[in-house]
């Protein structure tokens, strides 16, 4: 223990925070963008049909013939109906078992355009969309998924440690509840860090704790291992049973699939009219086929009711509501809260805002570390200090430029480029690497200011690029009725404006003693000139 | 109803901030009347508490509480920035 308990917590908060702040910042930026992943999808793939909310009958009439033709030998079909912003289009999935012993089963999926009844060609102008950005916050990129889960699990745990130690370290938490003192150098940065932390504390606790629940099996494998050993099949079967699903064997005897439209009508009497989210069809065309009709999730929980049918007769076999036990219920609610899929437009914006404030909290904490340790009297900074400062600049502003580059790449890369979606991501990381190198060549104040200008330009130019590269853009969205895309581009313009304002403040002299010492009057300390 | 909830949350936080020594002068109040400041503080807490059933009535228990926390976050941060601006 270093000094008192509070001093120990401050030490822990400072150093755990510093070492992991950049990757936490990355998680916050990409996770926050994830609250608008579907909207980003729409902007990045404007040629795709917009939301197609159609009747269940029409969706079935489109999906079933397609699956019969493309996936007649599949062991499972899944039809995800277009229901709301989370599922704007009809999508079908299927699992095909291995053709021979020892071979690999395959999974496939297609988006269907209900207006034409055909599959949407996803290879043209391929893009990772908002989903790739969103997934980065929990599986990162370029590294093995299992390793990423473990790494993100550690980071989430450290974030939780950071929150708790931060609460203990902040001794005037109530006295400073609304306090933000401007023009006071490092005090202002600490005030802003504290204010952002206190404002978003419920959100931070919820998002971090629910993030840990997401990874509970990764991080507490001992419980599963102690119960099941290495019998993954048994673990999976018991896991399914917890969710009300029982195992099913294929009979090998052919039988026609029950009429899905009639099944849907019957299911609606139990789930409520217009409350069907999708159909899970196991062993279609087999005498043992089973149809599970999933309802839309209600409230915060991620799980929803469902009705189970015999796949050949179309009769209800098990219409009981899923009796989730308390632990599963808590996990489902926590996961639902984390993802925020239940949120309407306004609440989604509040989620987004809380995420942005959380991002700013991490950034201000990282900046405060460098300001507090700035070498006095203009003496030369140590290599470690300079390293932290360069990574701070290259990450805090650089990542924003990199995300803009991801959007630029979407508009500017050739439509027929091989692995186009991958190249969007490569562009993002190449640009990020360059912005990490740039501060080495410039003084800190110059690097902050210039990169912030570049970030502002990157976002301001996006709507203009759209004008020259795609048919639908800010000036004619209204003609196409695509207000979501207009919202995206207006948000880009607003971001550019906010970054311009930030660049002004970064260069603004302050009355602080520490800052007055700076020759160029910059708020950010100038080191390594 | 949610807008009313927001207003009640804002009122509650504004009263709590007005009862704090650091911000008491911003709204032209005097710190010399501790009884009044105490009253502001308690009424502020009551307003915050009152906003919870309002949010629940508007959106249900789970969603209502989520709304309440989100509104408190926005109101708190906005108010802190406003107080900073007024103090300048």
Boltz contact constraints between the chains, C-beta under 6 A:
constraints:
  - contact:
      token1: [A, 178]
      token2: [B, 17]
      max_distance: 6.0
  - contact:
      token1: [A, 178]
      token2: [B, 80]
      max_distance: 6.0
  - contact:
      token1: [A, 178]
      token2: [B, 83]
      max_distance: 6.0
  - contact:
      token1: [A, 180]
      token2: [B, 80]
      max_distance: 6.0
  - contact:
      token1: [A, 180]
      token2: [B, 84]
      max_distance: 6.0
  - contact:
      token1: [A, 195]
      token2: [B, 80]
      max_distance: 6.0
  - contact:
      token1: [A, 199]
      token2: [B, 73]
      max_distance: 6.0
  - contact:
      token1: [A, 199]
      token2: [B, 76]
      max_distance: 6.0
  - contact:
      token1: [A, 199]
      token2: [B, 77]
      max_distance: 6.0
  - contact:
      token1: [A, 200]
      token2: [B, 73]
      max_distance: 6.0
  - contact:
      token1: [A, 202]
      token2: [B, 69]
      max_distance: 6.0
  - contact:
      token1: [A, 299]
      token2: [B, 62]
      max_distance: 6.0
  - contact:
      token1: [A, 300]
      token2: [B, 62]
      max_distance: 6.0
  - contact:
      token1: [A, 350]
      token2: [B, 70]
      max_distance: 6.0
  - contact:
      token1: [A, 354]
      token2: [B, 73]
      max_distance: 6.0
